[in-house]
Amino acid sequence: MTQDRKKKEKEWVEFECPDCDAHNPWSDGFTLGDVVVCMFCGTPFLVKRDGEENFRLVRD
């Protein structure tokens, strides 16, 4: 993905872990295609699109 396209995509700064329901603030932000790791249970998730403005997390 190019730098310009990544800038245009929505960026999120927190997520709820689908496995343990922990709230995870993510200070650097994340976008589609990134991998985020729950800070409580350690499970990695791939960020995928879920509609226009939302994302879903899939086990990586």
C-alpha positions as CSV (number, residue, x, y, z in Angstrom):
1,M,0.0,0.0,0.0
2,T,1.4,3.4,-0.9
3,Q,2.0,6.1,1.7
4,D,-0.6,8.4,0.2
5,R,-3.3,5.7,0.3
6,K,-2.5,4.7,3.8
7,K,-2.9,8.4,4.9
8,K,-6.4,8.5,3.3
9,E,-7.7,5.4,5.1
10,K,-9.5,5.7,8.4
11,E,-7.3,5.2,11.4
12,W,-8.5,3.8,14.8
13,V,-6.9,4.3,18.2
14,E,-8.6,1.6,20.3
15,F,-10.2,-1.8,20.1
16,E,-12.0,-4.4,22.2
17,C,-10.5,-7.8,22.1
18,P,-12.9,-10.4,20.6
19,D,-11.4,-13.1,22.8
20,C,-11.2,-11.6,26.3
21,D,-13.2,-8.3,25.9
22,A,-10.3,-6.2,27.2
23,H,-10.2,-2.6,26.1
24,N,-6.9,-1.8,24.2
25,P,-5.9,1.8,23.5
26,W,-3.5,1.9,20.6
27,S,-1.6,5.2,20.7
28,D,0.1,4.9,17.3
29,G,-3.3,4.2,15.6
30,F,-4.0,1.3,13.3
31,T,-5.7,0.9,9.9
32,L,-6.9,-1.9,7.6
33,G,-4.3,-4.6,7.0
34,D,-2.4,-3.9,10.3
35,V,-1.9,-6.5,12.9
36,V,-2.8,-5.6,16.5
37,V,-2.1,-7.6,19.6
38,C,-4.3,-7.6,22.7
39,M,-2.3,-6.3,25.6
40,F,-4.1,-8.5,28.1
41,C,-4.3,-12.0,26.5
42,G,-1.6,-11.6,23.8
43,T,-3.8,-12.7,20.8
44,P,-2.8,-11.1,17.5
45,F,-5.5,-10.0,15.1
46,L,-5.6,-8.8,11.5
47,V,-7.7,-5.6,10.9
48,K,-10.2,-6.1,8.1
49,R,-13.0,-4.0,6.7
50,D,-16.5,-4.4,8.1
51,G,-18.7,-1.9,6.3
52,E,-17.7,1.6,5.3
53,E,-16.5,3.1,8.6
54,N,-16.0,0.0,10.8
55,F,-13.4,-2.7,11.1
56,R,-13.4,-6.3,12.4
57,L,-10.6,-8.3,13.9
58,V,-9.6,-11.7,12.6
59,R,-7.2,-14.0,14.4
60,D,-3.8,-13.7,12.6
